[in-house]
Amino acid sequence: MFIIRNKLNFLIAIIFLSSCSSMNITEEKVNSGDVKTVEAGSLNNENIRYDSMAVFANATIYFEFDKSTLTSKSIQTLKSAVNALNDNSSIQITLAGHADERGTREYNLALGQRRAENVSDYLVLNGISKNRITVKSYGEERPAVTGQNEESYAKNRRVEIN
């Protein structure tokens, strides 16, 4: 009885180990911090439909309170957008600038405009034609999230690339 139980345990261990070796493992690159960027790649470029590359150009750039300057995290996100835009020259984009609800309506519209223009300037400096870019500002009028705390405010201080 003891020998049969040992053989059974051994057989279960072999089956378990062999099933583990057939697992498929995939890897994603995700940057740390609140703003995350994921790069999707393919070893075989023949499977990519370039007429759908606009999906890769969508991104959100976040800003610090009352600032329109690009951070190192936002530049990292913009580099991915530049690569996608360079890969497909037919993509037209809209940069929509936003602000949190603090400040006057006029101030927030101007801040959203400055943010969107700074993103546009970065894209143009990196080879994207100005003719492909439309800049808009919504100020505080289209919040991504509602709430009156720093976490909500941080998500509303943004430029959306569409």
Summary of the structure (lengths in Angstrom):
residues: 162
radius of gyration: 23.6
end to end distance: 68.8
largest distance: 84.7
contacts: 423
relative contact order: 0.16
helix: 47%
strand: 15%
